[in-house]
């Protein structure tokens, strides 16, 4: 975490060097007082909806190797409340690894508080269960023949010199983000509607909610397009749209990685559907597209994909087959992570203190049209009645919000 990222000049792989250069800790003060009469803080209670509580980040290639891998901003409010904005480069870890890092930092912090310097040396403060920081591919060596065989494999989700890339896709659309709460009751209704009992087909909560959001957003996009098309030309049925999500390969049924595995362990599968079907199809059909697409990603193919990546002579050319454009949709599943279970401190009675509100702020980097994060709610940790609720952080082209509210399709199960 104290090093800097760089690109290997020979094969384009990302490396960490200059260890000890340092992480970055920022201290900030906000004179505003957070509301004390709320069950849970809202987005609008935060300065700039929380975006200023996160350390700044410059994603330009020129700054890539200069910025700290780990940045933390500590902000104290006028009421005494504190926020922690933690930022880690995605080149180093995924969401689960990120949460693990926060848990480890919290454990170290608690150890430092309880340690008495003149009785317990600070060097005795250590993690009970250190992370596994060696990547799955670390030390992989292939012969020339093995490398050729690996390169002959065609991954489902990755290619070389695919277009357009995320880095090259630009849009001048104004994009805004909102937090949408889906109750357990609403999610159960969506899941039931997305499952086809007659065909003996079922959909998980993730697949059902992803399909419902995808359909809802595409309906709104189609209505917006129709209202702003002067010639009235209908969209051709052969036009398609892609949905991108992620799969965690840590479990014993997949790659069987160590329990404390820290580096990236996700792949980015995508599915494709007709735009007309997305606008008009039933929810079960859309959920089935996602269901089938995810289950087509099998362990043998994932292992071959990893070897294909390792064998690439220039890894800078690797990109997703998923098409980044104004018709795409992206879902990132964080609701299985216990982000509200991180204990940073204890109160005067010795009770654990947990965060009140956790979410990825809507920043320039995350405000992409059609990007959704599925988040858990605080009731997941405190055992409240809303233990199965999901909060969705959704970014959309601004005019689509009004269409979604007028249409009523998005919240028709509430």
KEKE-3310 file (N, C-alpha, C; in steps of 0.2 Angstrom, whole numbers, plus 5000, padded with zeros to 4 digits):
npx = (5004:5011:5018:5020:5011:5015:5019:5025:5038:5041:5030:5019:5012:5004:5013:5019:5030:5044:5042:5037:5036:5025:5008:4993:4986:4974:4968:4953:4941:4924:4913:4899:4885:4879:4863:4854:4843:4839:4835:4844:4857:4855:4859:4858:4862:4875:4890:4891:4885:4893:4904:4915:4920:4929:4945:4954:4956:4966:4964:4971:4983:4996:4997:4996:5007:5011:5002:4997:4994:4985:4973:4967:4954:4951:4937:4931:4916:4906:4897:4904:4904:4912:4919:4926:4934:4939:4951:4956:4967:4960:4967:4974:4966:4949:4932:4929:4942:4945:4936:4941:4953:4950:4944:4955:4963:4955:4956:4969:4969:4961:4969:4980:4974:4971:4984:4997:5010:5021:5020:5016:5024:5022:5025:5020:5007:4997:4990:4977:4974:4983:4982:4982:4993:4998:4996:4985:4991:5004:5021:5019:5025:5028:5031:5038:5029:5018:5014:5010:4999:4991:4988:4980:4968:4951:4944:4928:4925:4935:4947:4959:4963:4950:4936:4923:4934:4932:4940:4941:4928:4917:4906:4894:4883:4873:4875:4867:4867:4857:4851:4842:4831:4827:4815:4814:4802:4798:4809:4807:4795:4799:4808:4799:4791:4801:4804:4800:4788:4781:4790:4799:4810:4821:4825:4839:4839:4848:4849:4836:4833:4843:4839:4826:4830:4838:4828:4819:4827:4830:4818:4815:4825:4822:4809:4814:4822:4813:4805:4814:4817:4816:4813:4806:4810:4810:4818:4830:4827:4838:4847:4857:4860:4872:4875:4885:4893:4900:4910:4914:4928:4933:4928:4927:4921:4925:4939:4945:4952:4963:4956:4958:4961:4968:4970:4963:4950:4940:4930:4924:4910:4898:4882:4871:4857:4843:4838:4825:4818:4822:4815:4802:4801:4796:4799:4804:4810:4821:4828:4831:4841:4852:4854:4857:4868:4878:4880:4886:4899:4912:4923:4934:4935:4938:4951:4958:4957:4964:4977:4978:4979:4991:5000:4999:5009:5009:5000:4993:4985:4974:4957:4939:4926:4914:4903:4906:4895:4881:4870:4873:4873:4878:4881:4886:4889:4888:4881:4882:4893:4899:4898:4894:4898:4910:4920:4926:4929:4925:4911:4908:4902:4908:4903:4903:4906:4899:4898:4887:4882:4886:4893:4897:4903:4895:4905:4916:4922:4913:4901:4893:4882:4870:4876:4876:4877:4874:4870:4872:4861:4861:4853:4857:4867:4863:4852:4839:4822:4823:4833:4835:4835:4840:4850:4852:4864:4863:4867:4862:4858:4853:4839:4832:4828:4816:4807:4807:4800:4788:4784:4782:4786:4798:4796:4785:4783:4783)
npy = (4994:5006:5008:5013:5012:5005:5003:4989:4990:4980:4970:4976:4974:4978:4984:4985:4996:5005:5004:5010:5023:5029:5030:5040:5051:5062:5076:5083:5097:5100:5112:5111:5103:5087:5080:5075:5068:5058:5042:5036:5043:5054:5055:5069:5075:5076:5085:5091:5079:5069:5068:5076:5071:5061:5057:5066:5061:5058:5052:5052:5046:5052:5054:5042:5034:5041:5044:5040:5023:5020:5030:5040:5050:5059:5066:5078:5083:5098:5093:5083:5071:5059:5056:5043:5043:5031:5027:5016:5010:5001:4993:4986:4979:4971:4974:4966:4963:4976:4979:4970:4976:4988:4982:4977:4988:4994:4985:4986:4999:4998:4990:4999:5009:5002:4998:5001:5012:5011:4999:4989:4987:4996:4988:4976:4976:4968:4960:4948:4938:4938:4946:4937:4941:4937:4935:4925:4921:4923:4920:4911:4901:4899:4888:4890:4883:4881:4894:4897:4888:4893:4906:4903:4901:4907:4919:4922:4935:4944:4952:4957:4973:4978:4988:5000:5006:5008:5019:5026:5029:5043:5055:5068:5069:5075:5068:5061:5055:5043:5036:5022:5013:4996:4986:4971:4965:4970:4966:4952:4951:4956:4946:4935:4938:4938:4924:4910:4899:4889:4885:4880:4888:4898:4913:4922:4934:4944:4942:4945:4958:4965:4962:4969:4982:4985:4983:4993:5005:5004:5006:5019:5025:5023:5029:5042:5044:5043:5054:5064:5062:5068:5063:5052:5039:5022:5011:4999:4981:4973:4979:4979:4978:4978:4971:4972:4964:4957:4943:4934:4924:4917:4907:4890:4882:4887:4895:4892:4900:4907:4911:4924:4931:4945:4952:4957:4946:4944:4942:4949:4946:4948:4950:4950:4958:4960:4977:4980:4969:4971:4983:4978:4965:4952:4952:4939:4933:4942:4941:4928:4928:4934:4925:4913:4918:4920:4908:4901:4904:4895:4886:4880:4887:4899:4897:4895:4907:4916:4910:4914:4928:4929:4925:4935:4945:4959:4967:4978:4979:4971:4971:4973:4963:4968:4981:4998:5010:5022:5014:5004:4995:4993:4983:4981:4971:4973:4970:4958:4960:4963:4978:4986:4980:4983:4987:5001:5006:5007:5012:5022:5012:5001:4996:4990:5001:5005:5009:5022:5026:5020:5021:5021:5037:5048:5052:5060:5050:5039:5043:5037:5034:5023:5015:5004:5001:4988:4988:4984:4987:4996:4988:4975:4972:4976:4968:4972:4974:4976:4967:4961:4970:4980:4993:5003:5011:5022:5028:5039:5046:5062:5067:5055:5051:5059:5053:5039:5041:5046:5035:5024:5011:5006:5006:4997:4986:4990)
npz = (5000:5001:4990:4973:4958:4942:4924:4917:4905:4896:4895:4898:4909:4925:4939:4956:4963:4971:4985:5001:4998:5002:5009:5009:5020:5024:5033:5037:5040:5044:5046:5047:5055:5056:5054:5069:5072:5063:5058:5049:5040:5026:5008:5004:5016:5017:5013:4997:4993:4998:4990:4992:5003:5000:4996:4983:4966:4952:4936:4925:4912:4914:4928:4934:4939:4949:4960:4976:4981:4991:4999:5012:5019:5033:5040:5051:5058:5063:5074:5080:5074:5063:5047:5036:5022:5010:4998:4986:4973:4960:4952:4961:4970:4972:4976:4987:4992:4995:5006:5015:5018:5024:5035:5041:5044:5053:5063:5067:5071:5082:5090:5092:5100:5112:5116:5127:5127:5136:5141:5132:5118:5102:5091:5094:5090:5079:5065:5068:5058:5045:5028:5012:5000:4989:4972:4962:4950:4952:4950:4940:4927:4910:4897:4880:4871:4879:4881:4868:4867:4876:4871:4860:4865:4866:4875:4883:4887:4886:4875:4862:4858:4857:4853:4856:4869:4887:4891:4879:4876:4876:4882:4882:4890:4903:4919:4933:4950:4961:4976:4978:4987:4989:4996:5006:5004:4992:4984:4984:4977:4965:4961:4961:4950:4940:4939:4931:4934:4926:4916:4924:4928:4937:4945:4953:4967:4963:4949:4946:4950:4943:4930:4931:4933:4921:4911:4915:4914:4900:4894:4898:4891:4878:4877:4879:4868:4858:4860:4857:4843:4827:4815:4818:4816:4819:4831:4825:4825:4826:4833:4847:4865:4879:4895:4909:4922:4937:4943:4957:4960:4971:4979:4986:4976:4965:4961:4973:4982:4995:5011:5015:5004:4995:4983:4966:4961:4952:4938:4923:4916:4902:4895:4881:4873:4863:4859:4856:4862:4875:4878:4877:4881:4893:4910:4915:4904:4902:4914:4913:4902:4909:4919:4912:4905:4915:4921:4910:4912:4916:4927:4921:4909:4915:4921:4909:4904:4912:4910:4897:4898:4906:4896:4886:4876:4876:4888:4888:4878:4881:4883:4887:4880:4881:4876:4878:4878:4874:4876:4885:4901:4917:4931:4948:4961:4978:4989:4996:5004:5020:5024:5034:5045:5050:5064:5071:5083:5101:5112:5127:5135:5131:5120:5103:5089:5074:5057:5051:5039:5023:5007:4989:4984:4972:4960:4948:4942:4944:4939:4927:4914:4917:4927:4941:4958:4969:4985:5003:5017:5033:5042:5039:5047:5060:5063:5060:5054:5041:5035:5023:5013:4999:4994:4980:4971:4959:4943:4930:4914:4915:4911:4911:4924:4927:4918:4922:4934:4930:4922:4931:4930:4936:4950:4952:4959:4972)
capx = (5000:5015:5022:5017:5010:5019:5018:5031:5039:5041:5024:5013:5008:5004:5017:5020:5037:5045:5039:5039:5035:5020:5001:4991:4981:4971:4963:4948:4936:4918:4909:4892:4883:4875:4857:4855:4836:4838:4837:4850:4859:4853:4864:4858:4864:4882:4893:4892:4882:4898:4910:4921:4923:4933:4951:4953:4959:4967:4964:4975:4989:5001:4997:4995:5012:5013:4998:4997:4989:4980:4972:4962:4952:4947:4934:4927:4910:4904:4894:4909:4904:4918:4918:4932:4934:4945:4951:4962:4967:4956:4972:4977:4961:4942:4928:4930:4948:4945:4933:4946:4959:4947:4943:4962:4965:4951:4959:4976:4968:4959:4975:4984:4971:4972:4991:5000:5017:5026:5019:5016:5027:5018:5027:5016:5001:4998:4984:4976:4974:4986:4980:4986:4994:5001:4991:4984:4996:5011:5026:5017:5030:5025:5036:5035:5023:5012:5012:5006:4993:4987:4986:4975:4961:4947:4940:4921:4924:4941:4950:4964:4962:4943:4933:4926:4936:4930:4944:4940:4921:4916:4899:4893:4877:4873:4873:4867:4866:4853:4851:4836:4830:4822:4814:4814:4796:4798:4813:4803:4790:4802:4810:4794:4789:4806:4804:4794:4787:4778:4795:4804:4815:4821:4830:4841:4838:4853:4847:4829:4834:4847:4834:4821:4833:4839:4822:4816:4831:4830:4811:4816:4830:4818:4805:4818:4824:4807:4803:4819:4818:4812:4810:4801:4812:4810:4825:4830:4826:4844:4852:4858:4863:4876:4875:4891:4893:4906:4909:4920:4930:4937:4925:4930:4918:4928:4947:4947:4958:4963:4950:4960:4964:4967:4970:4958:4948:4934:4930:4918:4905:4893:4877:4868:4850:4840:4835:4818:4816:4823:4810:4795:4801:4794:4804:4807:4815:4827:4831:4834:4847:4857:4855:4861:4875:4882:4881:4890:4906:4914:4929:4939:4936:4941:4958:4961:4957:4970:4983:4978:4981:4998:5004:4999:5015:5007:4994:4990:4980:4968:4951:4933:4922:4908:4903:4904:4891:4875:4865:4875:4871:4883:4879:4892:4886:4891:4876:4884:4898:4897:4901:4891:4900:4917:4920:4932:4930:4920:4909:4910:4900:4912:4899:4906:4904:4899:4897:4880:4881:4892:4891:4902:4900:4895:4911:4917:4924:4908:4895:4892:4875:4868:4880:4872:4880:4870:4873:4868:4859:4863:4849:4860:4872:4860:4847:4833:4817:4825:4839:4836:4834:4846:4851:4855:4867:4862:4869:4859:4857:4848:4832:4829:4825:4809:4804:4806:4795:4781:4782:4780:4788:4803:4794:4778:4782:4783)
capy = (5000:5012:5009:5016:5008:5007:4998:4985:4992:4974:4966:4981:4972:4983:4982:4989:4997:5011:5002:5014:5030:5031:5031:5047:5052:5069:5078:5089:5099:5103:5116:5109:5098:5082:5079:5070:5066:5054:5035:5035:5049:5053:5058:5076:5077:5076:5091:5089:5072:5065:5068:5080:5067:5056:5060:5067:5056:5060:5046:5053:5042:5055:5054:5035:5031:5046:5044:5034:5017:5020:5037:5040:5056:5059:5073:5079:5088:5102:5090:5078:5065:5058:5052:5041:5042:5027:5026:5011:5009:4995:4989:4982:4974:4972:4976:4961:4965:4983:4979:4967:4981:4992:4978:4976:4994:4995:4980:4989:5005:4996:4988:5005:5012:4998:4997:5006:5012:5009:4992:4985:4990:4996:4983:4970:4977:4965:4957:4941:4934:4943:4944:4934:4947:4935:4934:4918:4920:4925:4914:4906:4901:4894:4886:4893:4879:4882:4900:4897:4885:4898:4911:4900:4901:4913:4921:4925:4942:4948:4952:4962:4979:4979:4995:5005:5004:5013:5025:5030:5031:5049:5057:5075:5069:5077:5062:5062:5048:5043:5030:5019:5008:4991:4982:4964:4963:4972:4961:4946:4952:4956:4939:4930:4940:4936:4917:4906:4892:4885:4883:4878:4893:4903:4919:4924:4941:4948:4942:4948:4965:4967:4962:4974:4989:4985:4984:5000:5010:5004:5009:5026:5028:5022:5035:5049:5044:5044:5061:5068:5060:5072:5059:5047:5032:5017:5008:4993:4976:4970:4983:4976:4981:4974:4972:4970:4963:4954:4936:4933:4917:4915:4901:4883:4879:4891:4894:4890:4905:4907:4915:4931:4933:4952:4955:4956:4939:4945:4943:4954:4943:4952:4947:4954:4957:4965:4983:4980:4965:4974:4987:4975:4958:4950:4951:4932:4932:4946:4938:4921:4930:4935:4919:4909:4921:4920:4901:4899:4905:4889:4886:4878:4893:4905:4896:4896:4915:4918:4909:4918:4935:4929:4924:4940:4949:4966:4966:4985:4978:4967:4975:4969:4963:4972:4987:5004:5015:5025:5009:4999:4995:4990:4981:4979:4968:4974:4969:4953:4962:4966:4984:4989:4976:4985:4990:5005:5009:5006:5018:5022:5006:4995:4993:4991:5007:5003:5015:5024:5026:5018:5021:5024:5043:5049:5056:5061:5043:5034:5045:5035:5033:5016:5011:5003:4997:4985:4989:4982:4992:4995:4983:4969:4971:4976:4963:4975:4971:4977:4964:4959:4976:4982:5000:5004:5018:5022:5034:5039:5052:5066:5067:5048:5051:5061:5048:5034:5043:5046:5029:5020:5004:5004:5004:4995:4981:4992)
capz = (5000:5002:4984:4967:4952:4936:4919:4914:4898:4891:4893:4899:4916:4931:4944:4962:4965:4976:4991:5006:4996:5007:5008:5010:5025:5024:5038:5035:5045:5041:5052:5047:5059:5053:5058:5074:5073:5058:5059:5045:5036:5019:5004:5004:5022:5016:5009:4990:4993:5000:4985:4995:5009:4997:4993:4976:4961:4945:4932:4918:4912:4917:4935:4936:4943:4954:4965:4981:4980:4997:5001:5017:5021:5039:5041:5057:5058:5069:5079:5083:5070:5059:5041:5033:5014:5009:4991:4984:4966:4958:4950:4967:4973:4970:4982:4993:4995:4998:5012:5020:5020:5029:5042:5044:5046:5059:5068:5069:5075:5089:5094:5094:5105:5118:5118:5131:5124:5141:5143:5126:5112:5097:5087:5096:5087:5073:5063:5070:5052:5040:5022:5007:4996:4983:4967:4959:4944:4954:4949:4934:4921:4904:4891:4873:4869:4884:4880:4862:4868:4880:4867:4856:4868:4865:4881:4882:4890:4884:4868:4861:4854:4856:4852:4860:4876:4892:4891:4873:4876:4879:4882:4885:4893:4911:4923:4940:4954:4966:4980:4978:4992:4988:5002:5005:5001:4985:4980:4984:4972:4958:4960:4959:4943:4936:4939:4927:4937:4921:4913:4929:4928:4943:4945:4960:4968:4959:4942:4945:4951:4937:4924:4932:4932:4914:4908:4917:4911:4893:4893:4899:4886:4872:4877:4878:4861:4853:4861:4854:4837:4823:4809:4820:4814:4824:4831:4821:4830:4826:4837:4854:4871:4883:4902:4911:4929:4939:4946:4962:4959:4977:4983:4985:4970:4959:4961:4979:4984:5002:5014:5016:4997:4994:4976:4962:4960:4949:4930:4920:4911:4900:4891:4875:4872:4858:4862:4856:4867:4882:4879:4877:4884:4900:4915:4916:4898:4903:4919:4910:4898:4914:4922:4908:4903:4921:4922:4905:4914:4920:4930:4916:4905:4919:4921:4903:4903:4916:4907:4891:4901:4908:4890:4882:4875:4878:4891:4888:4872:4883:4885:4888:4874:4882:4872:4882:4874:4878:4877:4890:4908:4922:4938:4952:4967:4984:4994:5000:5008:5027:5025:5040:5051:5052:5070:5072:5090:5106:5116:5134:5138:5128:5114:5096:5085:5067:5053:5050:5032:5019:5000:4985:4982:4965:4958:4941:4939:4944:4936:4921:4912:4917:4931:4947:4963:4974:4992:5009:5021:5040:5045:5038:5053:5067:5063:5060:5050:5034:5034:5016:5009:4995:4991:4973:4969:4951:4939:4924:4910:4920:4909:4912:4930:4926:4914:4926:4939:4927:4919:4936:4929:4940:4957:4951:4964:4979)
cpx = (5004:5019:5018:5016:5014:5017:5024:5032:5039:5034:5018:5009:5009:5008:5017:5028:5038:5041:5041:5038:5030:5013:4999:4986:4980:4967:4959:4943:4930:4914:4902:4891:4878:4869:4857:4848:4834:4839:4843:4851:4857:4859:4864:4861:4872:4884:4894:4890:4888:4904:4916:4924:4928:4940:4951:4958:4960:4968:4968:4981:4995:5002:4996:5000:5014:5008:4998:4992:4983:4979:4966:4960:4948:4944:4930:4922:4909:4901:4898:4909:4910:4916:4925:4931:4940:4945:4958:4961:4964:4961:4975:4972:4954:4938:4929:4937:4949:4942:4937:4951:4956:4946:4950:4964:4961:4954:4965:4974:4965:4965:4980:4981:4972:4979:4993:5008:5022:5026:5019:5019:5022:5019:5023:5009:5001:4991:4983:4977:4976:4983:4984:4986:4997:4996:4991:4989:5003:5016:5024:5022:5027:5031:5033:5029:5017:5010:5008:5000:4988:4984:4981:4968:4958:4942:4933:4921:4929:4943:4956:4962:4954:4941:4926:4928:4933:4934:4943:4932:4920:4908:4898:4886:4878:4871:4873:4865:4861:4853:4844:4835:4825:4821:4814:4808:4796:4803:4810:4798:4793:4805:4805:4791:4794:4807:4798:4793:4784:4784:4801:4810:4815:4826:4832:4839:4842:4851:4841:4830:4838:4843:4829:4824:4835:4833:4819:4820:4831:4823:4812:4820:4826:4813:4808:4820:4819:4805:4808:4821:4814:4809:4806:4804:4813:4817:4824:4830:4833:4849:4852:4861:4867:4875:4881:4890:4899:4905:4915:4922:4934:4934:4928:4927:4921:4936:4949:4953:4958:4958:4952:4963:4962:4966:4964:4956:4941:4935:4924:4914:4900:4888:4874:4861:4848:4837:4828:4815:4817:4817:4803:4795:4798:4800:4808:4812:4821:4831:4835:4841:4853:4859:4859:4868:4880:4884:4885:4898:4908:4921:4935:4941:4940:4949:4961:4962:4963:4976:4984:4981:4988:5002:5004:5006:5014:5001:4990:4985:4974:4963:4945:4930:4916:4909:4901:4901:4885:4869:4867:4873:4876:4881:4885:4888:4890:4887:4877:4890:4896:4900:4899:4893:4907:4917:4927:4934:4925:4918:4911:4907:4903:4908:4903:4902:4904:4897:4889:4878:4887:4889:4897:4900:4900:4900:4911:4918:4918:4901:4895:4885:4874:4873:4877:4877:4874:4873:4869:4865:4861:4860:4852:4864:4868:4854:4840:4828:4819:4832:4840:4835:4841:4845:4855:4858:4867:4863:4865:4859:4851:4841:4828:4825:4817:4805:4802:4801:4788:4779:4779:4782:4793:4801:4787:4777:4782:4776)
cpy = (5006:5013:5013:5011:5010:5002:4995:4987:4986:4971:4970:4979:4978:4980:4987:4990:5003:5010:5007:5021:5033:5031:5038:5048:5060:5070:5084:5091:5102:5106:5114:5103:5093:5081:5073:5066:5061:5046:5033:5041:5048:5056:5065:5079:5079:5082:5088:5081:5067:5065:5071:5076:5061:5059:5060:5062:5059:5054:5046:5048:5045:5054:5046:5032:5036:5046:5038:5029:5018:5028:5037:5048:5056:5066:5073:5085:5092:5099:5084:5072:5065:5054:5049:5040:5038:5026:5021:5010:5002:4990:4984:4977:4975:4974:4972:4962:4971:4983:4975:4971:4985:4989:4978:4982:4996:4991:4983:4995:5003:4994:4994:5008:5009:4997:5003:5006:5009:5002:4987:4989:4990:4991:4977:4971:4974:4962:4950:4936:4939:4941:4940:4939:4944:4933:4927:4916:4921:4919:4909:4907:4896:4894:4890:4889:4880:4889:4901:4894:4890:4904:4909:4900:4908:4915:4924:4932:4947:4947:4957:4967:4979:4986:4995:5003:5010:5019:5029:5032:5038:5051:5064:5075:5071:5070:5063:5055:5049:5036:5028:5013:5003:4987:4975:4962:4965:4968:4955:4946:4952:4949:4934:4932:4938:4928:4914:4899:4887:4882:4880:4882:4897:4908:4921:4931:4945:4948:4945:4955:4968:4968:4968:4981:4990:4987:4991:5006:5010:5007:5016:5029:5028:5028:5042:5049:5046:5051:5066:5067:5064:5068:5053:5040:5028:5013:5001:4987:4972:4973:4979:4980:4976:4976:4968:4969:4960:4947:4935:4925:4915:4909:4895:4880:4882:4890:4892:4894:4905:4912:4922:4934:4940:4954:4954:4948:4939:4945:4947:4951:4948:4948:4952:4953:4962:4971:4983:4975:4968:4979:4984:4968:4958:4950:4944:4931:4936:4943:4931:4923:4931:4929:4914:4911:4919:4912:4898:4900:4900:4890:4885:4884:4898:4904:4897:4904:4918:4916:4913:4925:4934:4928:4930:4944:4956:4967:4973:4984:4974:4972:4970:4969:4967:4979:4993:5009:5018:5021:5004:5000:4990:4989:4978:4977:4968:4972:4963:4954:4965:4973:4988:4985:4978:4989:4994:5007:5006:5012:5018:5016:5000:4992:4995:4997:5005:5009:5016:5024:5024:5018:5023:5031:5044:5054:5056:5054:5038:5037:5044:5033:5025:5012:5010:4999:4995:4985:4986:4988:4991:4989:4976:4967:4971:4972:4966:4971:4971:4973:4962:4964:4977:4989:5000:5011:5018:5028:5034:5046:5056:5066:5060:5048:5053:5056:5042:5035:5043:5039:5024:5013:5002:5002:5001:4989:4983:4993)
cpz = (5000:4995:4979:4962:4946:4931:4917:4907:4894:4890:4895:4905:4921:4937:4950:4963:4970:4982:4997:5004:5000:5005:5010:5015:5025:5030:5036:5041:5042:5046:5052:5052:5056:5057:5063:5075:5067:5060:5055:5041:5029:5014:5004:5011:5022:5012:5002:4989:4994:4996:4988:5001:5007:4995:4985:4972:4954:4941:4926:4918:4915:4924:4938:4940:4948:4960:4970:4980:4985:4999:5006:5019:5028:5040:5047:5056:5064:5075:5082:5079:5065:5053:5039:5026:5012:5001:4990:4976:4965:4954:4955:4970:4971:4977:4988:4996:4998:5005:5017:5022:5025:5036:5045:5047:5053:5065:5071:5073:5082:5093:5096:5100:5112:5120:5122:5130:5129:5143:5137:5120:5106:5091:5088:5093:5080:5071:5065:5064:5046:5033:5017:5001:4989:4978:4964:4954:4946:4953:4944:4929:4916:4899:4885:4871:4873:4883:4873:4863:4872:4876:4862:4859:4867:4871:4879:4883:4888:4877:4868:4856:4852:4856:4853:4867:4881:4892:4885:4872:4879:4878:4885:4889:4901:4914:4930:4944:4959:4970:4980:4983:4990:4994:5001:5002:4994:4981:4979:4978:4965:4956:4958:4952:4938:4935:4935:4929:4932:4917:4918:4929:4934:4942:4952:4961:4964:4952:4941:4945:4945:4931:4925:4930:4925:4910:4909:4914:4903:4891:4893:4893:4879:4872:4876:4871:4856:4854:4858:4847:4832:4817:4811:4818:4820:4825:4828:4826:4831:4831:4844:4859:4875:4890:4905:4919:4931:4943:4951:4961:4965:4980:4981:4978:4964:4959:4967:4982:4992:5005:5014:5010:4996:4987:4972:4961:4956:4941:4929:4915:4909:4896:4886:4874:4866:4861:4862:4861:4874:4883:4880:4880:4891:4904:4916:4910:4899:4908:4917:4906:4903:4917:4918:4906:4909:4922:4916:4907:4918:4922:4925:4911:4908:4919:4915:4901:4906:4913:4900:4893:4902:4901:4885:4882:4877:4881:4891:4882:4875:4885:4885:4881:4875:4879:4877:4877:4878:4878:4882:4897:4912:4929:4942:4959:4973:4990:4998:5005:5015:5028:5031:5046:5053:5059:5071:5079:5095:5110:5123:5138:5135:5122:5107:5093:5078:5063:5052:5043:5027:5011:4996:4982:4975:4963:4950:4938:4939:4941:4929:4920:4912:4921:4938:4952:4968:4981:4997:5012:5028:5043:5044:5044:5060:5068:5063:5055:5043:5032:5027:5011:5005:4993:4985:4972:4962:4948:4932:4921:4914:4918:4911:4919:4930:4923:4918:4932:4936:4924:4925:4936:4934:4947:4957:4956:4971:4982)
residu = (UNK:UNK:UNK:UNK:UNK:UNK:UNK:UNK:UNK:UNK:UNK:UNK:UNK:UNK:UNK:UNK:UNK:UNK:UNK:UNK:UNK:UNK:UNK:UNK:UNK:UNK:UNK:UNK:UNK:UNK:UNK:UNK:UNK:UNK:UNK:UNK:UNK:UNK:UNK:UNK:UNK:UNK:UNK:UNK:UNK:UNK:UNK:UNK:UNK:UNK:UNK:UNK:UNK:UNK:UNK:UNK:UNK:UNK:UNK:UNK:UNK:UNK:UNK:UNK:UNK:UNK:UNK:UNK:UNK:UNK:UNK:UNK:UNK:UNK:UNK:UNK:UNK:UNK:UNK:UNK:UNK:UNK:UNK:UNK:UNK:UNK:UNK:UNK:UNK:UNK:UNK:UNK:UNK:UNK:UNK:UNK:UNK:UNK:UNK:UNK:UNK:UNK:UNK:UNK:UNK:UNK:UNK:UNK:UNK:UNK:UNK:UNK:UNK:UNK:UNK:UNK:UNK:UNK:UNK:UNK:UNK:UNK:UNK:UNK:UNK:UNK:UNK:UNK:UNK:UNK:UNK:UNK:UNK:UNK:UNK:UNK:UNK:UNK:UNK:UNK:UNK:UNK:UNK:UNK:UNK:UNK:UNK:UNK:UNK:UNK:UNK:UNK:UNK:UNK:UNK:UNK:UNK:UNK:UNK:UNK:UNK:UNK:UNK:UNK:UNK:UNK:UNK:UNK:UNK:UNK:UNK:UNK:UNK:UNK:UNK:UNK:UNK:UNK:UNK:UNK:UNK:UNK:UNK:UNK:UNK:UNK:UNK:UNK:UNK:UNK:UNK:UNK:UNK:UNK:UNK:UNK:UNK:UNK:UNK:UNK:UNK:UNK:UNK:UNK:UNK:UNK:UNK:UNK:UNK:UNK:UNK:UNK:UNK:UNK:UNK:UNK:UNK:UNK:UNK:UNK:UNK:UNK:UNK:UNK:UNK:UNK:UNK:UNK:UNK:UNK:UNK:UNK:UNK:UNK:UNK:UNK:UNK:UNK:UNK:UNK:UNK:UNK:UNK:UNK:UNK:UNK:UNK:UNK:UNK:UNK:UNK:UNK:UNK:UNK:UNK:UNK:UNK:UNK:UNK:UNK:UNK:UNK:UNK:UNK:UNK:UNK:UNK:UNK:UNK:UNK:UNK:UNK:UNK:UNK:UNK:UNK:UNK:UNK:UNK:UNK:UNK:UNK:UNK:UNK:UNK:UNK:UNK:UNK:UNK:UNK:UNK:UNK:UNK:UNK:UNK:UNK:UNK:UNK:UNK:UNK:UNK:UNK:UNK:UNK:UNK:UNK:UNK:UNK:UNK:UNK:UNK:UNK:UNK:UNK:UNK:UNK:UNK:UNK:UNK:UNK:UNK:UNK:UNK:UNK:UNK:UNK:UNK:UNK:UNK:UNK:UNK:UNK:UNK:UNK:UNK:UNK:UNK:UNK:UNK:UNK:UNK:UNK:UNK:UNK:UNK:UNK:UNK:UNK:UNK:UNK:UNK:UNK:UNK:UNK:UNK:UNK:UNK:UNK:UNK:UNK:UNK:UNK:UNK:UNK:UNK:UNK:UNK:UNK:UNK:UNK:UNK:UNK:UNK:UNK:UNK:UNK:UNK:UNK:UNK:UNK:UNK:UNK:UNK:UNK:UNK:UNK:UNK:UNK:UNK:UNK:UNK:UNK:UNK:UNK:UNK:UNK:UNK:UNK:UNK:UNK:UNK:UNK:UNK:UNK:UNK:UNK:UNK:UNK:UNK:UNK:UNK:UNK:UNK:UNK)
# end
